[in-house]
Amino acid sequence: MEIYSLSGQSGTGKSTTALSFAHDQGIDAIIDDGIFIVKGKKIAGTSAKFEKSAYKAVKRAIFTDENHLNEVQNAINEQELDKLLIIGTSDRMTKNIVDRLAVGEIQHFYHIEDLRTSSEMKLAKFIRKTEGKHIMPIPVVQVEQNFFKRFIQKGVEIFSPKREKIGETTIVQPDFHQGIGHVDKQSFIQNIKETCENEEITEKVSKVQFELLPLPKTTVHIILCGPIDLNQQLPIEQLQRNIKIAFEQEFELELQSIDVSLISIMNERNLEPVIG
């Protein structure tokens, strides 16, 4: 059996990416957080996300419980697989899982940085940190809902480029992960607004539009402070860079796009707009 490893830091989107990655590589089966998944459906195992502490979750994910280990080993043997994908937080962890399952050696090592952009990973980590939300790459109907007293909902359906359904995800909030609380949309807007207002070229910020999903982006409507030589390039690129830097420093998120809409330029002598 050909063994693949996909590793990356917690909360960077491995489980969300796993179904598409497995489909692209022709892999039918996945081991993720203690559960054995075949063609998008859970076959055996108990998810580490059911545990009450992070320590117990790690122990579950690496199959330290003999009954859990035997259940998944038997299920793997029954499937007669050609390929198997192991997901973990590091190469060391995926090697440990393979050793425990006794399925052979890993031939292919992949890392989440190979598959997701920096913006996607930072957004996933932000949502994990602030809301404590985790992804399971199985349908919501297969999740034992009594384990999750606080939060469980359907995630997204995953499709191939040919629009074939590969599988779907479920969003859960495990007991062991306490998020620090939802960040209000107004907090993002205020950060962008204040950055613009601190720029000498800005007379007024008329409006800030912001969307967090699918990736953070903003449109800023501003009035510039004049007079400005219209024969020269307006300093908009510097403003965009400053917005990007300030936003990332505050939230550890990358803005995917920053559009600046120039409403007018105010003439300093009479504060009348000279263009509109």
DAPEJO-V609053 format. One line per field, one symbol per residue. ss: DSSP state (2 for helix, 1 for strand, 0 for the rest). psi: psi as a letter, one per 40 degrees, with the letter a starting at -180 (. if undefined). A space follows every 50 residues. Layout:
# DAPEJO-V609053
ss->???
psi->???
This chain:
# DAPEJO-V609053
ss->01111110000002222222222220001111001111001111100222 00022222222000022222222222222000111111002222222222 20000111111222200222222222222220011100022200222000 01111111100000111111110000000000002222222222222000 01111111111000001111111110000000000222222222222222 20000011111111110000001000
psi->hhhihhiiiheefdddddddddddefhdiihhfeihhhfehhdiihidee ieiddddddddefdhddddddddddddddgidihhhhieidddddddddd efeaihdhhiiddediidddddddddddddefhihhfiideehgdedhdd hhihbihhiidefhhdaiihhigidehhieihhidddddddddddddehd ehdihdihhhhdidihiihhhihihaihheeihifddddddddddddddd efihhdihhhhhdihhhddefihei.
